[in-house]
Amino acid sequence: MNGRDFVCGMLTGGAILVAGALIGGLAPKGEVTTFETVDAKEFRLVDGSGTVVGLLTSSTRGSGALTLFDDTGKPMFAAGVGESGGLFQALDRTGAIRTEINAAGEVIVYSEEGELRARMACYKQDGNLRQTWAGQFTAFDRNRAIVGRVPRDGLRDQ
């Protein structure tokens, strides 16, 4: 075998390896492995470029938390466990909480400056928050003074 035959053989072998790798890469991968249980401290959802767009993690209080991010990496939605139970928060592009729904029976709307603007809540007869008694909607001005409330007493059993 001369040098020319050796080089041709190497090039042919290399071409066969490359072709095999390309064809193998296009072939179906077979069944996807599934697990009955996966334990992790954090799951990250990423887009095509690897940017984190969602995060499922455990909070410092030991409960689960979900955060969804916009295309710039700012949080836009958060769900987790608050003091009274489940908690959902919608945030604006600055990261300020604009709307909150919590398990105490409240829906709260905040201004761009983070000031309370409107609150809908459910109360028991004694005035404590509960999900199962009379409902009330309250609107506030910039100084947190009440500008409207429906129903006015908010403590009627309905």
C-alpha positions as CSV (number, residue, x, y, z in Angstrom):
1,M,0.0,0.0,0.0
2,N,1.4,3.3,-1.0
3,G,0.8,6.7,0.7
4,R,-1.8,7.7,-1.8
5,D,-3.9,4.6,-1.1
6,F,-3.6,5.2,2.6
7,V,-4.8,8.8,2.3
8,C,-7.7,7.7,0.1
9,G,-8.7,5.0,2.5
10,M,-8.6,7.4,5.4
11,L,-10.7,10.0,3.6
12,T,-13.2,7.3,2.5
13,G,-13.4,5.9,6.1
14,G,-13.9,9.5,7.5
15,A,-16.6,10.2,5.0
16,I,-18.4,6.9,6.0
17,L,-18.2,7.9,9.7
18,V,-19.5,11.4,9.0
19,A,-22.4,10.0,6.9
20,G,-23.2,7.5,9.6
21,A,-23.3,10.1,12.3
22,L,-25.5,12.4,10.2
23,I,-27.9,9.5,9.3
24,G,-27.9,8.3,12.9
25,G,-28.7,11.8,14.1
26,L,-31.8,12.0,11.8
27,A,-33.1,8.6,12.8
28,P,-35.8,8.3,15.5
29,K,-34.3,8.0,18.9
30,G,-36.7,5.3,20.1
31,E,-38.9,5.5,23.2
32,V,-38.5,8.4,25.6
33,T,-37.5,7.4,29.1
34,T,-40.1,8.2,31.7
35,F,-39.8,8.2,35.4
36,E,-42.6,7.7,38.0
37,T,-41.0,10.1,40.4
38,V,-38.4,12.9,39.8
39,D,-37.0,14.7,42.8
40,A,-35.3,18.1,42.3
41,K,-34.9,21.3,44.2
42,E,-35.5,23.3,41.0
43,F,-36.9,22.9,37.5
44,R,-36.0,25.5,34.8
45,L,-38.0,26.1,31.6
46,V,-35.8,27.6,28.9
47,D,-36.5,28.9,25.4
48,G,-34.6,27.9,22.3
49,S,-31.7,30.2,23.2
50,G,-31.3,28.8,26.7
51,T,-32.9,31.8,28.5
52,V,-34.9,30.8,31.6
53,V,-38.5,31.6,31.0
54,G,-40.0,29.7,33.9
55,L,-38.9,28.4,37.3
56,L,-40.5,25.8,39.6
57,T,-38.7,25.7,42.9
58,S,-39.1,25.3,46.6
59,S,-39.4,28.5,48.6
60,T,-37.5,29.3,51.8
61,R,-40.6,28.4,53.7
62,G,-40.5,24.9,52.3
63,S,-43.4,25.2,49.9
64,G,-43.5,25.2,46.1
65,A,-43.2,28.3,44.0
66,L,-43.7,29.0,40.3
67,T,-42.3,32.1,38.5
68,L,-42.7,32.9,34.8
69,F,-40.5,35.5,33.2
70,D,-40.8,37.8,30.1
71,D,-38.3,37.8,27.2
72,T,-36.0,40.1,29.2
73,G,-35.8,37.9,32.3
74,K,-38.2,39.9,34.5
75,P,-40.8,38.0,36.5
76,M,-44.3,38.5,35.2
77,F,-46.3,35.9,37.2
78,A,-45.8,34.2,40.5
79,A,-47.7,31.5,42.2
80,G,-47.0,29.9,45.5
81,V,-48.1,29.5,49.1
82,G,-48.7,32.6,51.2
83,E,-49.7,33.0,54.9
84,S,-53.3,32.0,54.2
85,G,-52.7,29.4,51.5
86,G,-52.5,29.7,47.7
87,L,-51.2,33.0,46.3
88,F,-51.1,34.3,42.7
89,Q,-49.4,37.5,41.6
90,A,-49.3,39.3,38.3
91,L,-46.4,41.7,37.9
92,D,-45.8,44.6,35.4
93,R,-42.7,45.1,33.3
94,T,-41.0,46.9,36.2
95,G,-41.4,43.9,38.5
96,A,-44.1,45.6,40.7
97,I,-47.0,43.5,41.8
98,R,-50.2,44.8,40.1
99,T,-52.7,42.1,40.9
100,E,-52.9,39.6,43.7
101,I,-55.3,36.8,44.4
102,N,-54.9,35.0,47.8
103,A,-56.5,32.2,49.7
104,A,-57.8,34.6,52.3
105,G,-60.5,35.5,49.8
106,E,-59.0,38.7,48.4
107,V,-58.4,40.1,45.0
108,I,-56.1,43.2,45.3
109,V,-55.2,45.7,42.5
110,Y,-52.2,48.0,42.9
111,S,-51.2,51.1,41.0
112,E,-48.0,51.4,39.0
113,E,-46.4,52.9,42.2
114,G,-47.4,49.9,44.2
115,E,-50.2,51.6,46.1
116,L,-53.5,49.9,46.9
117,R,-56.2,50.8,44.4
118,A,-59.0,48.3,44.7
119,R,-59.7,45.3,46.9
120,M,-62.4,42.7,46.7
121,A,-62.7,40.5,49.7
122,C,-65.0,38.1,51.5
123,Y,-65.8,38.5,55.2
124,K,-67.4,36.6,58.1
125,Q,-69.9,38.4,60.3
126,D,-67.1,39.3,62.7
127,G,-65.2,41.1,60.0
128,N,-62.4,38.6,59.6
129,L,-61.5,37.5,56.1
130,R,-63.1,34.3,54.9
131,Q,-64.0,32.9,51.5
132,T,-67.6,31.8,52.4
133,W,-69.4,34.9,53.7
134,A,-70.5,38.3,52.4
135,G,-68.4,39.9,49.7
136,Q,-67.2,43.4,49.4
137,F,-65.5,45.6,46.8
138,T,-63.5,48.6,48.0
139,A,-61.8,51.3,45.8
140,F,-59.1,53.6,47.2
141,D,-57.6,56.9,46.1
142,R,-53.9,57.8,46.1
143,N,-54.0,58.5,49.9
144,R,-55.5,55.1,50.6
145,A,-58.8,56.8,51.5
146,I,-61.8,54.7,50.6
147,V,-63.7,56.3,47.6
148,G,-66.3,53.5,47.2
149,R,-67.5,50.3,48.8
150,V,-70.1,47.8,47.7
151,P,-72.0,46.7,49.7
152,R,-71.5,49.5,52.1
153,D,-71.5,47.5,55.3
154,G,-69.7,44.5,53.8
155,L,-70.7,42.3,56.7
156,R,-74.2,41.2,55.6
157,D,-74.7,37.5,55.2
158,Q,-75.7,36.8,51.6
